[in-house]
Amino acid sequence: MQLSVELTLMPLKDDFIPTIKKFIKELRNSGFTVLENPLSTQIYGDYDAVMAFLTPEIKQVFEKEEAVMLQLKLVKGNRSGYQPDF
């Protein structure tokens, strides 16, 4: 089963940019389809593979940061090719 995931990482500290950049670079190096915009990052692929990849990546950030929030949206199916038709 294919999966689309939207992630927004929000370290709750003044110097938040390095943490976000490191997280995005890990997503880019994952081998999955990764799309970025100014508000979030999306990752697409097989459900089991994506979740197996994300779980330790999220845990690593949570263990390193004193206070951090992650907004996560999961959509069944690979929506990486979505084009609005209106």
N, C-alpha and C positions, 0 to 999 in steps of 0.2 A: 504494500500500500504506500502510495506517495503522500508526502507531507509538505506543507508550507508553514514556515514559522516566522513570525515577526518579533524582533527583540528590541527593546529599548533599555539600555543599561544606564542607571543613574547613581553614581557614587555620591554620597551625601557629604561632600567636603569641598573646600574651595579649589583645590588642585585636582579636578576631576578628569581633565583631558587625557593625561597619560594612561589612566586605567581604561578609559573607553577605547583609545587607540590600540592598546595591547589586545583587548578583547576582540576588536574588529579584525586585527591582523591574524589572530588565531582562527577566526571564522573564514577569512580569505584563504588560509593555508589548508583548509579542511578537505578540499577536493570536491565539495558540494557546490552547487550553483548559489552564489551569494550576490545579492543586489543591495545597494545602499542608497539612502537619501538623507537629507539633513535631520530627519526626526527618528529614523529607525534603520535597522538592518534586517534583511530577510534572507533566510537560508532554505533551500529546497532539496528534497531527495527522498530516499526510502525512509519510512517511518522509523524502523528499528535502528538503522544506521545513524540517522540524524539525532535521535534521542540518546543513543549510546555515545555519540560525540559530545552533545551539549551538556549532559549531566556532569561529567567531570570538569568541563570548562566553567560552568556556572559555579560549581562547588569551589573551584580554585579561587575565583574572584571573591566569593563570599567569605572564604577563609582568610584572604589577604586583607580585605577592607574592613574597617571598623563598622561602617554603616553604608549600606548599599541597597538599592532597590532595582529589581528587574521586572519590566512589564513584558509579558510573553503572550502571544496569540498563536494558536494552533488552528490550521485549516486543513481538513482532509483534501488531498489532491495536490498536485504540483501546479501552482498558479503563476509560475515564473514567466510564462508567455502571455499573460493577460494583457489585452488591449481593449480599452473601452470602445464601445460601438455606438456612442451617442455624441 
